[in-house]
Every structure is written in C-alpha cells, then in structure tokens.
Amino acid sequence: MKSVIDRYNKSKIEQQQLLNPASEVKFWQREAAVLRQELHALQENHRQIMGEQLNGLSVNELNNLENQLEISLRGIRTKKEQMMNHEIQELSQKRNLIYQENLELSRKVQRIHQENVELYKKAYTSSTNGFIQRELAVADDESNTQIRLQLSQPDHFDYETPPRASQ
C-alpha cells in the first residue's frame, strides 16, 4: 500500500513540475539520464549473456547468469519441440492425403487395365490378320496382367537376299 501512495505522490509532484517550463526541461533531462542508464545496463547484460565481459562477475553472479541461460534454453527447446510437432502433424496429414490419392489412382489404373484387357480380347477374337500374332499373358494377380504384342514374319519368302561382298 505504501508503494502505491509513494507512486501517487511522485506522480503528483511530476505533474506540478511539468506546469513550469524550467522544471519540465529538468524533468526530461532526468528521464533521458534514466533511459541512458537503462540502455547501458541492458547492453552490459546482453554482452554477459553472449559470454563477453565476464571478468568482473562473482561466482554467484556467474551462477545466476548460467541459470538464466538454462531457463532460456528450456524455453527455446520447448518452442522448437512445439514447432516440430506441428510440422510433423502437417506432414502426416499430407502423407495421408497422398496415400488416399495414390489409392484412387491405383484403382483408376486397375479399371483402365481391365478395360484394356477386355478391348484386347475383343480385338484378338475379331482379328483375321495373319501377319500379327498377339499374345496375352494373364497372371494370377490382375494388377500384374501383361499384354505383349509381337510381329511375326510372313509365311512366304518371295524376296531375294542381297549378295554378300566378296573378300
């Protein structure tokens, strides 16, 4: 309670001083000096955290600095772990989507393959061309069904072979 009253009194005095231009200049000079001191303290603390200018510190101060760094490291590691877990979840969702898409594409390929087999059977049964021999190899597993087309030689040989060069 006493600190609240002290702050009130200090604020009241500062307000009264701001009404006087000379007092206002002094007030801002004090504020600037306080801010310079805070800046200097923050810069020194930063250098110490970075491991610089540690010569003037006592063992107790070094222990406090070490504890601050350990607390900071724990916070950093916790944040890093949260971010990595979030990324893992996103990648897992992407993997599941890709897996589902892969299943759909596999089904489409299977349907197209089945349609090709049926078309091949229709073409094979209606084909009367003696120069083309078609061969269907159907495995037990429909996904491994293979279709091989081969050209065969005509039954008659009416053409002449070119003479070989003499040696």
Disulfide bonds with the S-S distance in Angstrom:
none
